[in-house]
Amino acid sequence: MTLPATHGQSKEKDMEFCIGTCAKIDQVAMVKQAEDLGFSHFGVGEGPLLFSDPYQFLALAATQTSTIALGTMVTNPLTRIAPVTANSMATLNALAPGRTFLGIGTANNALRSMGNRPAKISELTHAIEVSRELMAGRRTTHKWLGQTREVEFLDKESGFYNVTDHIPIWVAAGGPRGLTEAAKYADAVVYCLGPNIDMIGLIRRELDKAVADAGRTPGSVKLVSLSWFYQLENGETWEDGVTNGFGSGPISSCITNAGLMDQHRDDLGDSIVDASLTAAQQYLGDPNAPHQPHYLDVWAKYLRGLDPRHRPIITKELVDYWCLYGSPGQLRDKAGLMREAGVDILQVFLSNPFTAARDIDNIGHSILAHM
């Protein structure tokens, strides 16, 4: 479903809505729930130690839906090499022709939860280039295990995969370099954003400049927000949103945005930049500290609601900045603000799989049904 165009904007600028969440294999039915409520996209994340396998989840969802676009939110170039990712997406595209998308990034949770570093931008760029060519049915060059080899799907006509219908690529890559690289090849850029016009405006300007510098058509790369959600019930406050809703989710926005925010203090203000940097550092711990918590313990409760250890880190300032929360009327107003500030696809990432069906229902009835 899209928001009606206002303030002179054309229909091409209408906003679409996406649900993002972790893959929990016994909750595939919520994709059909989202489709029935009018959502345009549904994406699931990848975390080998954290969630169910995203492609098995999406394959099941493809058989239960008919219009909603399905994709990863997000995969990465290291836990799966590019030809494997391309094969998984092209196979999904055979199950859901023309309604798939590849969401890919440097992997905050998937790799950190295994004690490893996120992917480098160069690794992400190569994986996207290889995946893009393979998913379009073309031969390309893949670098792996110290070797460079040509790769190509070898039987494109027998129904093993679908390389005829275009598979859009959504890139989650923070920072100036990430935006610059994504602007060269992405169909959409995913960025952690809440209902703050300063932050949205900054990312919109940076993205549009990168698209222009890459020689691409203005507006050809969509901006997808990643926001944390909770609908307040009567008498509830922001603290209930933390406890009963998005939990530790907003800390992820702090982690992924810390570097860029620190470079744009004049645009954003020292207060929110310092608050976000502090939250990120407190969550990840001091890498030079002698007694660091084990990475498995750090990530054990990630995207499972509120980890009580993180409650002191999450302040009202962070919640207001990174989260789409409030009464139904406030939610509609904030969604409209985000569209007017430059968001093309409003993605709500549901940080607790155990309350996801409730949140999908609330978004559908409180926002989409009235827009």
N, C-alpha and C positions, 0 to 999 in steps of 0.2 A: 504494500500500500504506500502511496506517496502523499506528501503534504501538498495542498493546493498552492500554486504559485502566487506570491504576493509581492508588493513593492516593485511592480514592473518586471518581475522575473518571468521568464518563459517556462513552458512546461518542461523543457529540457533540464531545468534547474530544480525540478521537484526532488524531494528527498525520498530515498528508499530506506527500508528497515531490515536489519539483520540481527539474528540471535547468534551469539557465540557462547560456547560453553565447553566443558571437558566431555570427552566421550565416555559415557557410562552405558555399557552394552544393554542393560535391562531398561533403559529409558529412551529407546529409539522412537517410541510412540509420540514423544513430545515434538518431533519434527513435523508430523502430521498436524498436531495441535497448532504449531506456529503457522503452517501453511493455511489452515482453515481460518486463522485470525487475520491473514493478509500480509504476513511477513514475506519479503522478497528473497531473502537469503538465510541460510543456516550453516554455520561453521563450527567444527569441533577441533580442539587442540590436540597436540601430540606430546605425550610425556611417558616414555616407556616404563618408568618406575611409578608413575602417578595415576594414569588413566587407562581405560580400555583402548584397544587399537582403533584409530580414527577411521581407517578405510573399511574395516569390517562394519563399524557403526554406520558409515555413510552408504555402504552397499545395501544394508538392510533398509535404511531410510529411503533409498531410491525406489525400492519395490513397493513402498507404502505411500508414496507421494507422486504428484504429477506436474506441479508448477514451480515449486520452490527450488531455488538454486542451492546446490550442495557443495561444500568444500572444506578444506583444512583451515584451521584458524589457531595456530599455524603449525606447519611442519618446518623442517630445517635441512640444511645441506649435509649434515654430519651423521645423524642417526640413520639416514637412508641416502644412498648415493643417488645422483640425479637420474640415471636410467631407471632405477627402481621407482622413484617418485613419479616419473613420467608414465611408467607402465601402470602404476596404481591409479593415476588420474585418468589415463586413457581408457582403462577398464571401467572405472566409474562412469566415464562419459558414454560408454556403450550401454550401461544400465539406465542412465539418465541423460539422453542425448541433448546437448545444447544447454544444459542447466547444471554445469559444474564450474568450479573455480579453484585454482590452486593458490592457497594462502601460504606464504613461506617467509621465514625471517631468520634471525641469527640465533634464536632459541635461548630465551632466558631460563625457563623452568626445566625444559627437557634435558639440557646438558648440565646446568648447575646442580640439578638434583642428583646427577651421577658423579658429581665432584669434578666436572670438566668445565673448560672455558666455553663461552658462546662462540659461534662461528665468526670468522673474520669477514669483512665486507667482500674481500676478493673471493672467498670461498662461496659466499652467497651469490655473488654476481655470476660466477662460473656455473653454479648449479641451475640458476634461472635460465641462463643462455642455453644450456644443454637441454633442460626440460622443455623450454619453449619450442626449440627446433624439433625435438622428438614428438611432442604432442601435436605438432603440425604435420607430421609425416615426413619430415626431412632428415637427411643424413647430416651429422654434425661431429665435432671432435670433443672427446671427453678425456680429461686428465684424472688419472687414478692410479694409486700404488706406484707413483713415480714414472708412469708411462702415459703417453698420449696416443689414443686410439680412436678411429672412426667408429661411430655407433649409429644404428638406424633400426627401427622396427621392421622386421623381416617379412611379415605377412599381414599387410594392412587391409586385405580384401576379404578375409575369411571370418570376420566377426570376433577376433580375439580382443580387439580394442577399437575405439572410435577416434580417429585422427582427422575426421572431416569437420565436425562441429568444433568451433573455436572454444578453447578453454582459457578464460581470462586469468591473468596472474595478479594476485594481490600481494604486495610486498610490505612486510612489517620491518622497517629499518629506521631506527632513530638517528638523530644527529644530522649535521649538514652533509657529511659524506654519504650517509645512508640515503638521504633524500635525493642527492645528486645522482647517485647510481640508479636508484629506483625509477627516477624520472626518465631514464633512457629506454626502459623496456616494460615497465609495469602498466597494467590497465587501471590499477588502483593502489593507493598507498594507505596502509593502516597505521593509525597513530593514536596513542593513549590521550584522549581528550575528554574533558568534562564540559559543563556549560559555562565556560569562561571565554568571553569574546577576545580577550587579549591573547591567550594561548592559541585559540583557534585561528585568529587573524595572523599570528606569527607563522604558524605552520602552513596556512593557505598561501601566504606571500612567498615563503621559502620554496614551497612546492611549485607554484606557478613560475617562479624565476628559474627553477631547475628544469622545468618542462620547456620553457622558452630557450634556455641555454642548450638543451639537447636537440633543438630544432624541430620539436614536435608541435602539433596543433594546440593552441591554447584551450584549456579545458578538457584535453584528451585523457588526462589522468585524474580519476576521481579520488576524493579525500574521504576515507572511511574512519569515523571516530570509533574508539574503543572506550566505552563508558561503563561504570559500575552502577547497578540499579537497586533501588528499594522504594516501594510505595508505602508511605507512612499511613498508618491507620489512625483513627481518632485518638488524640492524646499522646501519640508517639512523637519522639524527637529524633534528631540526628543520631543520638547514641543508640536508639533502637535500630536504626538502619545498620549500624555497625554490628550490633549483637545479633540481630535477626535476619540481616540481609547480606550485604557485600563483604562483611567480615574484613579480612586482611587484604582484600583485593586492591584498594587504592595504593597500597605500598608498592605493588607492581608498577603502577604508573610513575611513582617516584623513581624507582630503579631504572626504568627504561628511558626516562626523560632527563635524568640528572645532568648528563653532560651538556646537552643542548641548552637546558635552562640556565646553567652556569655561564654560558656564553652570551645569554640575552637578558642579563639582569636589568638593563635599562628599559627593556620592553615589558618585562614581567614584574619587576619589583623584587627587592631583596628578601622581603618577608616570606613569600611563597617559595622562592628558590631555596632559601636556607632551610625552610621547613621540609621541603621535599628531599633535599640532600641529606638532612639529618635522619629522616625516616629510612631512606635507603641504606645509609651506613649502619643504623641500629639493627636493621633487619639482617643484613649480610654479615655484620660483624667486622671487626678490624682484622684485615688479613695478616697484620704483623703481630697480633696479640699472641702471647704464649699459650693460652688455653682457649682456643677457638672451639665453638660447638661443632660437632660432626655434621657434615653437609646433609646426611640422611635425616638427622634430627631437625635441622633447619627447615627442610622441605616436607617433613612428614605430614603436616596438616595443610599444605598449600591447596587453595581452592576447595576447602571443605568447611567453609564458614569461618568463624572467628577463632583463631588460636589465642587463648587468653594471654599468652606471653607477649603478643603484639598489641594488645589493647592500649597500653600507655603510649605507643608510638603514634596512634591514629588520633589526630586532632580534628576539631570542627573546621579549621582552616583547610586541611587536606580534603576532608569530605566534601565541603562546598566546592572546592576547585576541581576534583576529579570524578565526582559521583553525580549521577542523574537520580535524584531522590526528591521526595516531597509528596504532597497530596496530589490527587489526579489532576487538578487544575494547574498546580505548580509544575507537574511533569510535562503537561502540554505546552506551557509557556516556555519551559527550558528547551524542549525539543524544537520549538519554533525559533528560539534564539540561536540554537546551534545551526539550523539551516541557514538563517539569514547571515550568520557569521562565516559561512563557507563550507559547511559539511554537506557532502553529497549523499552519503549512506551512513545513517546513524546505527551503529552496532552497539547493542547492549550485551556485555559479556557477563554471564551469570556465574558468579564465583562460588556458588554452592550447589552442586548437583542435586542435593536432597530437597531443595526448595525451588528448583528450576521451573517445574510445571506451574507452580503458584505465580512466579514472576512473569512467565510468558503470558499467562491469563491476564494478569494485571496490566501489562504493557498493551496487550491487544485491546482490552476493553477501556482502559483509561486514556490511552494515547491514540492508537491507530483508529479506533472506532469514531473518534471525534475530530479527526484531522481532514 
